[in-house]
Amino acid sequence: MLLLLLFAGYLYLDSRAITPNTIRWVTQTEEDSFGYDVFRGPTEQGPFTRITPLPIASAGSTDIPQRYHFVDQGIEADTVYWYYVESISLTGRRERVTPVYASKPKSISWF
């Protein structure tokens, strides 16, 4: 976030940043998997909104563990968010593959 302030004829640059939340998950096996969507909500009960602009591509079918992550840049400071991950099969079937879990609130970093 970049904020410009005009004060008494001087221009100040106020540069603040919030460290994003990174959602990580691991699969042990995958069968006919198309991808994953990440959902975020304000409480453990939701309502939840899909925050992945497009599904995160999966490995398809494999017995080799796979690691995935998604960086949520759209968070506010000092706010707890709740997340879960949903898989999408090649036929379009969706299934929640993680529990609903909370993030830690992030504070603003000043540069």
Backbone as JSON, one array per atom type, in Angstrom:
{
  "sequence": "MLLLLLFAGYLYLDSRAITPNTIRWVTQTEEDSFGYDVFRGPTEQGPFTRITPLPIASAGSTDIPQRYHFVDQGIEADTVYWYYVESISLTGRRERVTPVYASKPKSISWF",
  "N": [[0.85, -1.15, 0.0], [0.61, 2.18, -0.83], [0.8, 5.42, 0.25], [0.26, 8.76, -0.32], [0.97, 11.85, 1.14], [0.1, 15.24, 1.55], [1.4, 17.92, 3.12], [1.51, 21.04, 4.44], [2.62, 22.09, 2.07], [4.6, 20.27, 1.47], [5.54, 17.14, 0.14], [4.99, 13.94, 1.31], [6.02, 10.61, 1.5], [4.4, 7.79, 2.42], [5.03, 4.67, 3.21], [3.7, 1.64, 3.7], [3.45, -1.77, 4.68], [1.95, -4.98, 4.73], [2.7, -8.15, 5.79], [1.93, -10.82, 3.74], [-0.47, -13.54, 4.08], [0.49, -16.9, 3.83], [-0.71, -19.77, 2.51], [-0.29, -23.15, 2.95], [-0.12, -26.54, 1.8], [0.08, -30.12, 1.7], [-0.02, -32.96, -0.36], [-0.38, -36.48, -0.18], [-0.93, -38.44, -2.04], [-2.37, -38.23, -5.33], [-5.2, -38.45, -7.42], [-6.5, -38.28, -10.57], [-6.62, -35.47, -10.44], [-7.38, -32.07, -10.94], [-6.9, -29.5, -9.89], [-6.61, -26.93, -7.3], [-8.51, -24.83, -5.12], [-8.41, -22.01, -2.98], [-10.06, -20.89, -0.09], [-11.36, -18.15, 1.83], [-12.51, -16.82, 4.92], [-14.24, -14.66, 7.3], [-14.76, -15.71, 9.8], [-14.69, -18.82, 11.65], [-16.94, -20.18, 10.86], [-17.53, -19.0, 8.48], [-19.03, -16.56, 6.25], [-17.44, -18.12, 3.4], [-15.19, -17.21, 0.79], [-13.98, -17.81, -2.43], [-10.6, -17.27, -3.08], [-8.57, -17.7, -4.86], [-7.65, -16.67, -8.02], [-7.6, -18.27, -10.28], [-7.79, -21.85, -10.51], [-5.22, -23.57, -8.68], [-2.84, -25.35, -10.3], [-2.63, -28.89, -10.25], [-0.76, -31.99, -9.7], [-1.99, -33.96, -11.09], [-2.27, -37.23, -11.44], [-0.63, -39.04, -9.08], [1.67, -40.81, -6.96], [3.53, -39.62, -5.52], [4.38, -37.42, -2.93], [3.16, -34.06, -2.95], [3.81, -30.56, -2.76], [2.13, -27.55, -2.11], [1.26, -24.05, -2.4], [-0.28, -20.89, -1.63], [-0.33, -17.41, -1.86], [-1.85, -15.0, 0.0], [-2.52, -11.9, -0.69], [-4.42, -10.03, -0.14], [-5.07, -9.01, 2.5], [-6.01, -7.44, 5.64], [-4.5, -5.42, 8.2], [-3.96, -6.66, 11.53], [-6.05, -8.56, 11.63], [-7.82, -11.58, 11.91], [-8.0, -14.29, 9.76], [-9.81, -16.99, 8.24], [-9.21, -20.09, 6.68], [-9.56, -22.57, 4.06], [-8.8, -25.37, 1.9], [-9.81, -26.57, -1.24], [-10.14, -29.37, -3.33], [-10.21, -30.03, -6.88], [-11.49, -32.24, -9.12], [-10.73, -33.93, -12.25], [-13.19, -34.32, -13.4], [-14.64, -32.29, -12.37], [-15.62, -32.5, -9.81], [-15.74, -31.35, -6.47], [-13.95, -31.15, -3.38], [-13.38, -30.64, 0.02], [-10.14, -30.46, 1.3], [-8.59, -29.76, 3.4], [-8.7, -28.94, 6.91], [-10.68, -26.24, 8.34], [-8.84, -23.46, 9.14], [-7.19, -20.98, 11.21], [-5.54, -17.86, 10.57], [-2.69, -16.03, 11.82], [-2.98, -12.77, 13.18], [-1.63, -10.03, 11.31], [0.67, -7.36, 11.59], [1.26, -3.92, 10.6], [4.09, -3.14, 8.69], [6.55, -0.69, 8.69], [8.33, 1.21, 6.34]],
  "CA": [[0.0, 0.0, 0.0], [1.37, 3.4, -0.92], [-0.05, 6.54, 0.6], [0.92, 10.05, -0.46], [0.4, 12.88, 2.0], [0.53, 16.59, 1.28], [1.32, 18.63, 4.39], [2.18, 22.35, 4.43], [3.37, 22.29, 0.85], [5.6, 19.21, 1.27], [5.0, 15.83, -0.22], [5.58, 12.86, 2.09], [5.69, 9.28, 1.03], [4.14, 6.89, 3.54], [5.04, 3.33, 2.63], [3.38, 0.62, 4.69], [3.24, -3.08, 4.08], [1.49, -6.06, 5.6], [3.19, -9.42, 5.31], [0.76, -11.61, 3.35], [-0.64, -14.9, 4.6], [0.81, -17.95, 2.88], [-1.43, -21.0, 2.81], [0.5, -24.27, 2.43], [-0.66, -27.86, 2.04], [0.82, -31.22, 1.09], [-0.81, -34.15, -0.67], [0.41, -37.71, -0.17], [-1.21, -39.0, -3.37], [-3.4, -37.53, -6.09], [-5.77, -39.26, -8.48], [-7.36, -37.52, -11.48], [-6.76, -34.14, -9.85], [-7.22, -30.92, -11.84], [-6.28, -28.37, -9.19], [-7.05, -26.56, -5.95], [-8.93, -23.47, -4.82], [-8.29, -21.61, -1.58], [-11.2, -20.1, 0.37], [-11.11, -17.35, 3.02], [-13.69, -16.29, 5.59], [-13.97, -13.81, 8.46], [-14.92, -16.5, 11.02], [-14.56, -20.26, 11.4], [-18.17, -20.62, 10.2], [-17.68, -18.31, 7.19], [-19.07, -17.16, 4.92], [-16.15, -18.25, 2.73], [-15.1, -16.75, -0.59], [-12.8, -18.31, -3.15], [-9.65, -16.18, -3.29], [-7.67, -18.01, -5.97], [-8.27, -16.18, -9.25], [-7.72, -19.48, -11.1], [-7.33, -22.99, -9.7], [-3.79, -23.88, -8.64], [-2.68, -26.62, -11.02], [-2.14, -30.02, -9.46], [0.12, -32.93, -10.4], [-2.82, -34.92, -11.84], [-2.3, -38.51, -10.73], [0.73, -39.35, -8.63], [1.87, -41.37, -5.62], [4.62, -38.84, -4.93], [3.85, -36.26, -2.21], [3.28, -32.77, -3.62], [3.67, -29.39, -1.89], [1.48, -26.42, -2.77], [1.06, -22.86, -1.57], [-0.95, -19.73, -2.21], [-0.05, -16.2, -1.08], [-3.02, -14.12, 0.09], [-2.07, -10.51, -0.6], [-5.55, -9.15, 0.12], [-5.46, -9.02, 3.91], [-5.94, -6.21, 6.42], [-3.7, -5.54, 9.42], [-4.59, -7.02, 12.81], [-7.28, -9.28, 11.35], [-7.71, -13.03, 11.79], [-8.74, -14.87, 8.64], [-9.98, -18.44, 8.28], [-8.95, -20.63, 5.35], [-9.54, -24.0, 3.76], [-8.43, -25.69, 0.52], [-10.72, -27.49, -1.89], [-9.6, -29.98, -4.55], [-11.1, -30.1, -8.04], [-11.11, -33.4, -9.93], [-10.83, -33.74, -13.7], [-14.61, -34.31, -13.75], [-15.27, -31.11, -11.78], [-16.05, -32.75, -8.43], [-14.99, -30.57, -5.49], [-13.9, -31.76, -2.06], [-12.5, -29.94, 0.96], [-9.02, -31.34, 1.61], [-7.95, -29.31, 4.64], [-9.66, -28.38, 7.88], [-10.73, -24.78, 8.4], [-7.85, -23.04, 10.14], [-7.06, -19.53, 11.37], [-4.24, -17.21, 10.41], [-2.33, -15.11, 12.89], [-3.1, -11.39, 12.68], [-0.37, -9.41, 10.89], [0.71, -5.92, 11.82], [1.83, -3.13, 9.51], [5.53, -2.86, 8.73], [6.85, 0.64, 8.14], [9.62, 1.26, 5.64]],
  "C": [[0.91, 1.22, 0.0], [0.43, 4.56, -0.68], [0.75, 7.82, 0.47], [0.21, 11.08, 0.38], [0.96, 14.24, 1.63], [0.32, 17.39, 2.56], [2.16, 19.89, 4.3], [3.09, 22.51, 3.22], [4.45, 21.25, 0.58], [4.9, 17.9, 0.95], [5.75, 14.77, 0.57], [5.12, 11.53, 1.49], [5.58, 8.37, 2.24], [4.04, 5.49, 2.96], [4.84, 2.31, 3.73], [3.14, -0.69, 3.98], [2.76, -4.05, 5.15], [2.03, -7.35, 4.99], [1.98, -10.29, 4.96], [0.69, -12.94, 4.09], [-0.3, -15.89, 3.49], [0.14, -19.24, 3.35], [-0.66, -22.15, 2.15], [-0.23, -25.58, 2.73], [0.15, -28.88, 1.25], [-0.16, -32.35, 0.81], [0.13, -35.36, -0.63], [0.26, -38.45, -1.5], [-2.27, -38.13, -4.03], [-3.89, -38.46, -7.2], [-6.76, -38.43, -9.28], [-7.64, -36.12, -10.95], [-6.5, -33.06, -10.9], [-6.49, -29.79, -11.14], [-6.92, -28.13, -7.85], [-7.5, -25.11, -5.93], [-8.78, -23.23, -3.33], [-9.45, -20.68, -1.26], [-10.84, -19.38, 1.66], [-12.43, -16.85, 3.58], [-13.31, -15.47, 6.81], [-14.09, -14.54, 9.81], [-14.77, -17.98, 10.65], [-15.79, -20.81, 10.67], [-18.4, -19.94, 8.85], [-18.45, -17.02, 7.32], [-17.68, -17.13, 4.25], [-16.27, -17.82, 1.28], [-13.85, -17.34, -1.21], [-11.87, -17.14, -3.42], [-8.6, -16.49, -4.35], [-8.33, -17.54, -7.26], [-8.51, -17.31, -10.26], [-7.31, -20.64, -10.22], [-5.81, -23.15, -9.78], [-3.64, -25.26, -9.26], [-2.09, -27.69, -10.13], [-1.25, -30.91, -10.31], [-0.67, -33.97, -11.2], [-3.02, -36.2, -11.09], [-0.88, -38.88, -10.37], [0.69, -39.97, -7.23], [3.0, -40.65, -4.9], [4.02, -37.64, -4.21], [4.15, -34.95, -2.95], [3.06, -31.65, -2.61], [3.09, -28.23, -2.71], [1.43, -25.24, -1.82], [0.33, -21.79, -2.37], [-0.7, -18.55, -1.29], [-1.27, -15.28, -1.16], [-2.54, -12.7, 0.36], [-3.18, -9.57, -0.13], [-6.01, -9.12, 1.56], [-5.31, -7.64, 4.54], [-5.11, -6.47, 7.68], [-4.57, -5.93, 10.61], [-5.92, -7.75, 12.66], [-6.99, -10.78, 11.26], [-8.58, -13.46, 10.61], [-8.78, -16.38, 8.8], [-9.9, -18.97, 6.86], [-9.27, -22.12, 5.27], [-9.22, -24.15, 2.27], [-9.39, -26.75, 0.0], [-10.06, -28.05, -3.14], [-10.67, -30.0, -5.64], [-10.61, -31.28, -8.87], [-11.22, -33.05, -11.42], [-12.28, -33.73, -14.18], [-15.36, -33.12, -13.14], [-15.76, -31.3, -10.36], [-15.13, -32.0, -7.47], [-15.07, -31.24, -4.13], [-12.94, -30.96, -1.19], [-11.41, -30.9, 1.4], [-8.22, -30.89, 2.82], [-9.04, -28.94, 5.63], [-9.7, -26.86, 7.72], [-9.75, -24.36, 9.48], [-7.65, -21.53, 10.08], [-5.64, -19.08, 11.09], [-3.94, -16.41, 11.67], [-2.49, -13.7, 12.34], [-1.72, -10.81, 12.37], [-0.44, -7.91, 11.16], [1.38, -5.22, 10.63], [3.32, -2.96, 9.76], [5.77, -1.52, 8.06], [8.23, 0.61, 7.51], [10.23, 2.62, 5.85]]
}
